[in-house]
Amino acid sequence: MKAYVPEPDYLLAMKTLAARVEGTDKHDIQFLIKLMGLTSAEEVFSILETYYPHQQIKPATQYFVEELFEK
């Protein structure tokens, strides 16, 4: 049996695009951001747009990502 594990950037893109405010998505996304050493929302959007067309990224997703980096 073979198991394939997605790369962190692809996992981040999938989790972010499907993010639910309630649940573990926020914590998982924060973990991946830290693991990858990302420091801005723009870096996350760049990764997202590597895998998904810009028009698939909902405004709610954009706000969610931006809030993760607010201090």
SULFENZI-V391306 format. One record per helix or strand of 2 or more residues. SS is the DSSP state (~ for helix, > for strand). FROM is the first residue (numbers start at 1). LEN is the number of residues. If there is no record, write none. Layout:
# SULFENZI-V391306
SS_FROM_LEN + SS_FROM_LEN
This chain:
# SULFENZI-V391306
~_8_10 + ~_25_12 + ~_41_11 + ~_54_3 + ~_59_10
